[in-house]
């Protein structure tokens, strides 16, 4: 009888031990996977693993758009045509400041640089539209982890071209309706 009770006790202890080992294995695997996730969020690479670079003084002069201090750009996503006041393209930037601070900077600095703010839209991100002479700028600012932010700046020439002019369709001066014939893209 004593031997049977001792065996039950040993089986219960072994069962408790196995449960603890299983529990520890699950906890360890969760910690390892969460460390990998946090590491990927903290990495200096961009969202898609592209190379992140500091912006040099020469590059700041090339794009002629005010940028917050300590701004970095995603090299694989940034496209720049021209330079200076004739710069066009898309900049993908990372900032060490919060989203509201970034938006405040752009609103103040772009206006001081001669740009006119056209509109601002707030959603999951903040979209600000500017124009200056014959150019436009659209700045999309998004929040990132740990109170950082990112922005995507698109700059290009404005145009007054209407769709009819771009299709080379001429209408009579007396506002007669356009012909019903299909058009050819040239």
Secondary structure, DSSP 8 states (H G I E B T S, - for coil): -HHHHHHHHHHHHHHHHHHHHHHHHHHHHHHHHHHHHHHHHHSSS-TTS--EEE--HHHHHHH-----TT-EEETTT-EEES-GGG-EEEEEEEESS-HHHHHHHHHHHHHHTT-EEEEEEESSEEEEEEEETTEEEEEEEEE-GGG-EEEEEEEEE-----HHHHTT----TT-----SS-----
